[in-house]
């Protein structure tokens, strides 16, 4: 299915080297998680293999924790395209806090950011929704806001869940 989506978008291996190109450039993404976190490292290696199967190079790297946390939280980092991280645990405010943590532009460019949106995703409409949800008391309107936020998330995919973690 992923290969069909790439083909439909015109992202194909045009030079026969096994790797897809986008705008004439080979797609090569650098992914990382902390060294020694063996379950995460195994997951990242699976992501790299899945990428290879569809013609997208994903290079899994495992910096030490002190290196990882410095780069991961840096507002201007451009070294990696994919990070593995875990959201906060479940709580009553989780729907709103998850939307905020995964998509709010308030975290874009912030150094020492441990709060969210580590991929620097930006969408003005989701920022409006994040601001509106805590002030909305009408259940139908609240449902519409969360539905729209979910649609934006699913269509633009600023992050994705890689493994099941019961608490989160």
One Martini backbone bead per residue (centre of mass of N, CA, C, O) as a GRO file, in nm:
protein
  168
    1UNK     BB    1   0.056   0.063  -0.021
    2UNK     BB    2   0.295   0.260   0.000
    3UNK     BB    3   0.394   0.227  -0.290
    4UNK     BB    4   0.133   0.328  -0.425
    5UNK     BB    5   0.143   0.613  -0.303
    6UNK     BB    6   0.410   0.693  -0.428
    7UNK     BB    7   0.334   0.649  -0.721
    8UNK     BB    8   0.090   0.847  -0.723
    9UNK     BB    9   0.298   1.093  -0.638
   10UNK     BB   10   0.573   1.041  -0.812
   11UNK     BB   11   0.748   0.848  -0.618
   12UNK     BB   12   1.030   0.726  -0.780
   13UNK     BB   13   1.249   0.508  -0.948
   14UNK     BB   14   1.428   0.668  -1.209
   15UNK     BB   15   1.742   0.516  -1.197
   16UNK     BB   16   1.752   0.205  -1.070
   17UNK     BB   17   1.872   0.199  -0.746
   18UNK     BB   18   1.602   0.156  -0.537
   19UNK     BB   19   1.543   0.469  -0.506
   20UNK     BB   20   1.358   0.724  -0.433
   21UNK     BB   21   1.238   1.028  -0.580
   22UNK     BB   22   1.235   1.389  -0.510
   23UNK     BB   23   1.293   1.625  -0.715
   24UNK     BB   24   1.563   1.442  -0.797
   25UNK     BB   25   1.587   1.326  -0.499
   26UNK     BB   26   1.693   1.125  -0.278
   27UNK     BB   27   1.546   0.944  -0.027
   28UNK     BB   28   1.690   1.049   0.293
   29UNK     BB   29   1.670   0.935   0.629
   30UNK     BB   30   1.732   1.033   0.964
   31UNK     BB   31   1.739   0.818   1.245
   32UNK     BB   32   1.659   0.822   1.611
   33UNK     BB   33   1.794   0.676   1.915
   34UNK     BB   34   1.896   0.565   2.197
   35UNK     BB   35   2.149   0.412   2.319
   36UNK     BB   36   2.039   0.103   2.480
   37UNK     BB   37   1.742   0.109   2.362
   38UNK     BB   38   1.661  -0.182   2.236
   39UNK     BB   39   1.362  -0.160   2.152
   40UNK     BB   40   1.401   0.099   1.985
   41UNK     BB   41   1.622  -0.003   1.798
   42UNK     BB   42   1.457  -0.229   1.671
   43UNK     BB   43   1.237  -0.043   1.558
   44UNK     BB   44   1.424   0.130   1.377
   45UNK     BB   45   1.519  -0.108   1.203
   46UNK     BB   46   1.236  -0.170   1.093
   47UNK     BB   47   1.196   0.101   0.956
   48UNK     BB   48   1.435   0.075   0.763
   49UNK     BB   49   1.330  -0.182   0.623
   50UNK     BB   50   1.062  -0.064   0.526
   51UNK     BB   51   1.188   0.152   0.351
   52UNK     BB   52   1.344  -0.036   0.163
   53UNK     BB   53   1.084  -0.183   0.049
   54UNK     BB   54   0.993   0.123  -0.085
   55UNK     BB   55   1.259   0.317  -0.147
   56UNK     BB   56   1.343   0.431   0.149
   57UNK     BB   57   1.590   0.585   0.309
   58UNK     BB   58   1.677   0.466   0.643
   59UNK     BB   59   1.888   0.587   0.897
   60UNK     BB   60   1.995   0.426   1.173
   61UNK     BB   61   2.060   0.586   1.486
   62UNK     BB   62   2.276   0.576   1.809
   63UNK     BB   63   2.302   0.788   2.026
   64UNK     BB   64   2.374   0.907   2.298
   65UNK     BB   65   2.189   1.048   2.536
   66UNK     BB   66   2.339   1.323   2.546
   67UNK     BB   67   2.308   1.371   2.241
   68UNK     BB   68   2.008   1.326   2.193
   69UNK     BB   69   1.885   1.544   2.391
   70UNK     BB   70   2.016   1.784   2.246
   71UNK     BB   71   1.892   1.745   1.959
   72UNK     BB   72   1.588   1.684   2.017
   73UNK     BB   73   1.555   1.985   2.178
   74UNK     BB   74   1.634   2.146   1.929
   75UNK     BB   75   1.502   2.410   1.741
   76UNK     BB   76   1.744   2.387   1.487
   77UNK     BB   77   1.744   2.109   1.392
   78UNK     BB   78   1.878   1.902   1.085
   79UNK     BB   79   1.997   1.604   1.112
   80UNK     BB   80   1.701   1.495   1.166
   81UNK     BB   81   1.374   1.341   1.078
   82UNK     BB   82   1.379   1.106   1.304
   83UNK     BB   83   1.212   1.037   1.612
   84UNK     BB   84   1.212   0.879   1.923
   85UNK     BB   85   0.915   0.898   2.127
   86UNK     BB   86   0.717   0.971   2.423
   87UNK     BB   87   0.440   1.037   2.550
   88UNK     BB   88   0.244   1.110   2.773
   89UNK     BB   89   0.038   0.998   2.979
   90UNK     BB   90  -0.255   0.923   3.090
   91UNK     BB   91  -0.534   1.162   3.105
   92UNK     BB   92  -0.798   1.374   3.116
   93UNK     BB   93  -0.629   1.587   2.910
   94UNK     BB   94  -0.518   1.418   2.666
   95UNK     BB   95  -0.648   1.513   2.405
   96UNK     BB   96  -0.540   1.807   2.416
   97UNK     BB   97  -0.239   1.752   2.488
   98UNK     BB   98  -0.181   1.586   2.234
   99UNK     BB   99  -0.240   1.792   2.021
  100UNK     BB  100  -0.037   1.996   2.127
  101UNK     BB  101   0.225   1.817   2.134
  102UNK     BB  102   0.208   1.730   1.817
  103UNK     BB  103   0.106   2.043   1.674
  104UNK     BB  104   0.216   2.287   1.811
  105UNK     BB  105   0.386   2.592   1.727
  106UNK     BB  106   0.500   2.686   2.009
  107UNK     BB  107   0.768   2.480   1.970
  108UNK     BB  108   0.891   2.618   1.742
  109UNK     BB  109   1.233   2.687   1.790
  110UNK     BB  110   1.271   2.563   2.072
  111UNK     BB  111   1.486   2.541   2.315
  112UNK     BB  112   1.467   2.290   2.529
  113UNK     BB  113   1.236   2.091   2.421
  114UNK     BB  114   0.993   1.885   2.622
  115UNK     BB  115   0.678   1.925   2.505
  116UNK     BB  116   0.689   1.929   2.169
  117UNK     BB  117   0.702   1.924   1.840
  118UNK     BB  118   0.989   1.800   1.715
  119UNK     BB  119   0.919   1.851   1.389
  120UNK     BB  120   0.802   2.144   1.334
  121UNK     BB  121   0.509   2.173   1.300
  122UNK     BB  122   0.276   2.363   1.072
  123UNK     BB  123  -0.064   2.494   1.160
  124UNK     BB  124  -0.296   2.732   1.188
  125UNK     BB  125  -0.555   2.569   1.244
  126UNK     BB  126  -0.455   2.402   1.488
  127UNK     BB  127  -0.402   2.648   1.666
  128UNK     BB  128  -0.698   2.734   1.682
  129UNK     BB  129  -0.804   2.473   1.810
  130UNK     BB  130  -0.627   2.472   2.067
  131UNK     BB  131  -0.750   2.744   2.171
  132UNK     BB  132  -1.063   2.656   2.168
  133UNK     BB  133  -1.113   2.403   2.344
  134UNK     BB  134  -1.096   2.524   2.647
  135UNK     BB  135  -1.354   2.734   2.565
  136UNK     BB  136  -1.544   2.492   2.508
  137UNK     BB  137  -1.893   2.383   2.593
  138UNK     BB  138  -1.999   2.268   2.340
  139UNK     BB  139  -2.022   1.946   2.243
  140UNK     BB  140  -2.048   1.969   1.932
  141UNK     BB  141  -1.810   2.163   1.893
  142UNK     BB  142  -1.596   1.988   2.027
  143UNK     BB  143  -1.623   1.749   1.837
  144UNK     BB  144  -1.551   1.909   1.579
  145UNK     BB  145  -1.265   1.988   1.668
  146UNK     BB  146  -1.153   1.701   1.711
  147UNK     BB  147  -1.217   1.601   1.427
  148UNK     BB  148  -1.038   1.804   1.279
  149UNK     BB  149  -0.774   1.734   1.420
  150UNK     BB  150  -0.770   1.438   1.329
  151UNK     BB  151  -0.770   1.491   1.027
  152UNK     BB  152  -0.508   1.646   1.017
  153UNK     BB  153  -0.331   1.426   1.136
  154UNK     BB  154  -0.399   1.200   0.919
  155UNK     BB  155  -0.312   1.377   0.662
  156UNK     BB  156  -0.015   1.497   0.777
  157UNK     BB  157   0.161   1.337   0.973
  158UNK     BB  158   0.362   1.451   1.228
  159UNK     BB  159   0.309   1.160   1.350
  160UNK     BB  160   0.374   0.825   1.496
  161UNK     BB  161   0.297   0.506   1.590
  162UNK     BB  162   0.515   0.229   1.658
  163UNK     BB  163   0.427   0.138   1.956
  164UNK     BB  164   0.307  -0.034   2.214
  165UNK     BB  165   0.203   0.151   2.518
  166UNK     BB  166  -0.002   0.119   2.775
  167UNK     BB  167   0.014   0.409   2.918
  168UNK     BB  168  -0.005   0.568   2.612
   0.00000   0.00000   0.00000
